[in-house]
C-alpha cells in the first residue's frame, strides 16, 4: 500500500510538470546597441489609448484655440485627458490639461455647441450612459472668452440629455425613465 502511495505522488508530480510553461523572454535590440529583456506577457496595468479627437476650427474663437481629447483605459479605470491650447504666432501653447473619469462603455462622441449664448462654441463629451441607452450623460466645459480657458461645469454629468434652451436662455436637462 505504501508503494502505491509513493507511485501515485511521483506520477502526480511528473504528470503536472510542463517545462514549456515557463515565461518566454524576448530580446529586443535598441538603437544604442544594448540588449533589453522584455516579458512577452502584457503588463497588467498597461495604459491603452482608446479614442482620440482633435479640433481647432470649432472651439471658442474659431482657428485660435485647439482641443485634444484622448480617452485611455487600463485594467481598472477609464478616463479622458483634455488638452486645451491657444495659437500664438505659428505655435500651439497648451493652456490647460484636464483629466476626468469616464465609463468604459460608450465612446466619447465629442460635440462643440454654444451652451451659454455667447456665440462661441463650448465642448461636451459622453462620460456615461443611463437608462439602457435612452439617456445621454455628457460632461460640459464652457469656453470663457475673458480667460481663454475652458471651465468645467460641476455636476453637469449628473444631468442627462443637456441642451441649450434659447427661449429661456438656460441649459435644460430631461430624462427618460420607467416611472409615471
C-alpha positions in Angstrom: 0.0 0.0 0.0 2.9 2.3 0.8 4.5 1.7 -2.6 1.2 2.6 -4.3 1.0 5.9 -2.5 4.6 6.8 -3.4 4.0 5.8 -7.0 0.8 7.9 -7.1 2.6 11.0 -5.8 5.5 10.5 -8.2 3.1 10.2 -11.2 1.2 13.3 -9.9 4.4 15.4 -9.7 5.8 14.3 -13.1 2.4 14.5 -14.8 1.9 18.1 -13.8 5.4 19.3 -14.7 5.4 21.0 -18.1 8.7 22.7 -19.0 7.1 24.7 -21.9 5.0 26.8 -19.4 7.9 29.0 -18.5 7.7 32.7 -19.2 9.3 33.3 -22.6 11.6 36.3 -22.9 12.1 38.3 -26.0 15.4 40.0 -26.6 15.0 43.4 -28.1 17.9 45.3 -29.6 17.8 49.0 -29.1 19.4 51.7 -31.2 22.3 52.2 -28.8 23.3 48.5 -29.1 22.0 47.5 -25.7 20.0 44.3 -25.3 17.0 44.5 -23.2 14.9 41.6 -21.9 11.2 42.0 -22.1 8.4 39.7 -20.9 6.1 38.6 -23.7 3.2 38.9 -21.4 1.4 42.3 -21.4 1.7 44.4 -18.3 -1.3 44.2 -16.1 -1.6 48.0 -15.6 -0.8 49.0 -19.2 -2.5 52.2 -20.3 -4.1 52.0 -23.7 -5.3 54.8 -25.9 -8.9 54.1 -26.8 -10.1 57.1 -28.7 -8.6 60.4 -29.9 -10.3 63.7 -31.0 -8.7 67.0 -32.2 -10.5 70.2 -33.2 -9.0 73.6 -34.0 -11.8 75.0 -36.1 -15.0 75.0 -33.9 -14.0 75.5 -30.3 -14.0 79.0 -28.7 -12.8 81.6 -31.2 -12.5 79.6 -34.4 -8.9 79.0 -35.5 -7.4 80.5 -32.4 -8.0 77.6 -30.0 -7.5 73.8 -30.2 -8.8 71.0 -28.1 -7.4 67.5 -28.0 -9.4 64.8 -26.2 -7.8 61.4 -25.6 -9.6 58.5 -23.9 -7.5 56.0 -22.1 -8.2 52.8 -20.2 -6.2 50.4 -18.1 -7.1 47.3 -16.1 -9.3 49.1 -13.6 -10.4 52.5 -14.9 -11.2 54.7 -17.9 -10.5 58.4 -18.1 -10.2 61.3 -20.6 -7.4 63.8 -20.9 -8.3 67.1 -22.4 -5.6 69.4 -23.6 -6.7 72.9 -24.5 -4.2 75.1 -26.5 -4.1 78.7 -27.8 -2.4 79.6 -31.1 0.4 82.2 -30.6 2.0 83.1 -33.9 2.5 79.7 -35.6 2.7 77.5 -32.4 0.1 76.0 -30.2 0.7 76.8 -26.5 -1.1 74.5 -24.1 -3.2 76.5 -21.6 -5.0 73.7 -19.8 -4.8 70.0 -19.1 -7.9 68.4 -17.6 -8.2 64.8 -16.6 -11.7 63.4 -15.9 -13.2 60.0 -15.2 -15.3 58.2 -17.8 -17.2 55.0 -18.1 -15.7 52.3 -20.4 -18.9 51.5 -22.2 -19.7 54.4 -24.6 -17.4 56.3 -27.0 -16.7 60.0 -26.2 -18.7 61.4 -29.1 -17.4 65.0 -28.6 -19.5 67.9 -29.7 -19.0 71.7 -29.9 -22.2 73.6 -29.2 -22.9 77.0 -27.8 -24.4 76.4 -24.3 -24.3 80.0 -22.9 -25.4 82.1 -25.9 -22.1 84.0 -26.3 -21.8 82.9 -29.9 -18.7 80.8 -29.0 -18.8 77.1 -29.1 -18.4 75.1 -25.8 -17.4 71.5 -25.5 -19.2 68.3 -24.4 -18.4 64.6 -24.4 -20.2 61.5 -23.4 -19.0 60.5 -20.0 -21.6 57.8 -19.1 -24.8 56.1 -20.1 -28.1 55.7 -18.3 -31.5 54.1 -18.7 -30.2 51.4 -21.0 -29.0 54.0 -23.6 -32.1 56.2 -23.6 -30.3 59.0 -21.6 -27.1 60.5 -22.7 -24.8 61.7 -19.9 -22.3 64.4 -21.0 -19.7 66.4 -19.2 -19.9 70.1 -20.2 -16.9 72.5 -20.4 -17.8 76.2 -21.2 -15.4 78.4 -23.1 -14.7 81.6 -21.2 -13.7 84.4 -23.6 -12.2 86.6 -20.8 -9.7 83.9 -19.6 -9.4 82.0 -22.9 -9.9 78.7 -21.0 -12.4 76.0 -20.5 -14.5 76.0 -17.3 -15.7 72.6 -16.1 -19.4 72.8 -15.2 -19.6 71.0 -11.9 -22.1 68.1 -11.8 -23.0 68.5 -15.5 -22.5 64.7 -15.7 -25.4 64.3 -13.1 -28.0 65.6 -15.6 -28.9 63.6 -18.7 -29.6 65.0 -22.2 -28.2 68.5 -21.8 -29.3 71.1 -24.3 -29.4 74.9 -24.6 -32.9 76.5 -24.3 -32.9 79.7 -26.5 -36.3 80.9 -25.2 -35.4 80.8 -21.5 -31.6 81.4 -22.1 -30.6 78.4 -19.9 -29.4 74.8 -20.0 -32.1 72.2 -19.9 -31.9 68.6 -19.0 -34.6 65.9 -19.5 -34.7 62.3 -18.6 -36.4 59.1 -19.9 -37.4 56.8 -17.1 -39.8 54.0 -16.5 -42.0 55.8 -13.9 -45.0 57.9 -14.3 
